[in-house]
Amino acid sequence: MTNKTNSDDVYVVGGGIIGLSIAWQLSREGRKVTVLDQKQIAKGTSWAGAGILPPANLKNATDPLDQLRGLSHELLPAWAEQLTKETGQNAGLQRCGGWYLAESVGEMAALMGQADYWSDLQIEVEQVPLQDLCRREPVLSQWARGEQAIGAWWVPDEYQLRPPRYLNVIHEACRNHKVKLREKCKVTEVRESKSRPQVCVNGHWHSCKQLVLCGGAWLSQFTQSQGLGNSVIPVRGQMLLLKTLNALSSRIINMGHRYLVCREDGHILVGSCEEEVGFQEGTTPYVINSLNDFACSVIPELRYAERVNCWSGLRPMTFDGFPMIGRIPRLHNTFVACGHFRSGLHLSAGTASIIADLLQGRKPSICIDSFRIGKQMVETHHCS
Ligand SMILES: Cc1cc2nc3c(=O)[nH]c(=O)nc-3n(C[C@H](O)[C@H](O)[C@H](O)COP(=O)(O)OP(=O)(O)OC[C@H]3O[C@@H](n4cnc5c(N)ncnc54)[C@H](O)[C@@H]3O)c2cc1C
């Protein structure tokens, strides 16, 4: 093994939405950044996501996750515009609005609580009588007249983005800013020597000034020696892509943990599920068929839709549901941005802005105590 010192000052491990967002933000601030990915950049869990960005309001949020969501929600439209300006490509962010539907008493109660909470945050939300739903969203009229339907809410400030498109654009923007993008570079261990972080890549140690670990669901595999071996677990989600000849809607339709993301070109993304199956990727006929049944129960016309594709992704879940954003306490220049579970696409801009603040010695614009890394290390200690 050899020791290599690189003049690049920031290494980012992981080229998903979190790593690329951080790389783009830092490169815009003049930092020299290298992104290392064990496989392909922009093809991990982030590629597999649905791209639902529920409403948020930073101004009134008190919950730490809602503050991060609010920060991202404020930043993302400006980010999308800037990305489009830099690359000439549409980043695909759209304020499409979302329907929230209830079919059971439990779903109704949960949505009434959620609607009250949104109202408290001064997020616009409207309960829509089922007879009005038929007129407002004709594609839901059969559902609204059916026996299962109990309630519907409309939330105008919900956005959608198309993950492959957004990732392509941010990837391209990083390239334009001379970020070095290295694929097939597997990091197996990290350490620090005289305050300089070091990563072991394909058997060789490299050092840099500052290191950010964004390994998604795989983070624990290369941070064991830093006490983070139990910090993140993979939770598989499966997705089905349908296509109709003409677009039926351009909204997002949410019901419990499942949803239909209607794209303007007639594609409809149907998700998802939560499965703890380790690092096993791939889809199962049972889940894909049940997603198809769900889609057809909400929009019966989808019985005739083309089944275009199906895939899975591994969401990075932490033990307390909060992402980890901050410095590893016992190290001087090694940071983590990981564990965004079902919201990494939404939380990416806010996370990148916080990490850039920390690396550049600025105070982050929101309190990040709940995201600190020490908690996971205490947990790891108890577990061992
Ligand atoms: C089905 C599904 C639907 C989703 N829908 C939404 C949604 O609607 N809205 C939303 O906000 N979020 C959604 N998510 C969640 C979101 O996709 C994730 O939170 C997000 O992608 C996590 O981003 P990441 O950059 O941390 O991880 P990833 O995208 O997985 O990136 C991590 C990268 O690190 C690399 N890596 C790992 N280990 C190493 C190593 N040892 N050395 C080098 N590189 C390494 C990997 O190859 C990978 O490219 C969804 C997820 C799934 C699965």
The ligand as an ORCA input file, in Angstrom:
! r2SCAN-3c Opt
* xyz 0 1
  C     -37.981      3.688     -4.015
  C     -37.453      4.973     -3.421
  C     -38.204      6.138     -3.511
  C     -37.721      7.335     -2.967
  N     -38.434      8.479     -3.116
  C     -37.968      9.646     -2.630
  C     -38.689     10.847     -2.813
  O     -39.747     10.845     -3.422
  N     -38.195     12.011     -2.280
  C     -36.996     12.036     -1.601
  O     -36.592     13.104     -1.170
  N     -36.291     10.901     -1.422
  C     -36.740      9.711     -1.902
  N     -36.056      8.552     -1.695
  C     -34.879      8.573     -0.832
  C     -33.662      9.092     -1.535
  O     -33.541      8.453     -2.791
  C     -32.421      8.835     -0.668
  O     -32.609      9.396      0.611
  C     -31.206      9.470     -1.314
  O     -31.043      8.974     -2.625
  C     -29.934      9.211     -0.536
  O     -28.895      9.843     -1.252
  P     -27.378      9.508     -0.953
  O     -26.573     10.383     -1.831
  O     -27.161      9.563      0.532
  O     -27.243      7.966     -1.338
  P     -26.944      7.262     -2.749
  O     -27.698      7.869     -3.839
  O     -27.119      5.793     -2.532
  O     -25.429      7.583     -2.991
  C     -24.421      6.970     -2.223
  C     -23.289      6.654     -3.154
  O     -22.170      6.218     -2.359
  C     -21.496      5.236     -3.080
  N     -20.717      4.439     -2.137
  C     -21.178      3.617     -1.180
  N     -20.176      3.032     -0.538
  C     -19.036      3.478     -1.101
  C     -17.660      3.207     -0.884
  N     -17.273      2.328      0.044
  N     -16.739      3.836     -1.637
  C     -17.131      4.729     -2.602
  N     -18.437      4.992     -2.867
  C     -19.372      4.389     -2.111
  C     -22.614      4.446     -3.748
  O     -22.141      3.704     -4.879
  C     -23.595      5.535     -4.127
  O     -23.412      5.973     -5.457
  C     -36.477      7.342     -2.270
  C     -35.716      6.172     -2.204
  C     -36.191      5.000     -2.788
  C     -35.357      3.757     -2.720
*
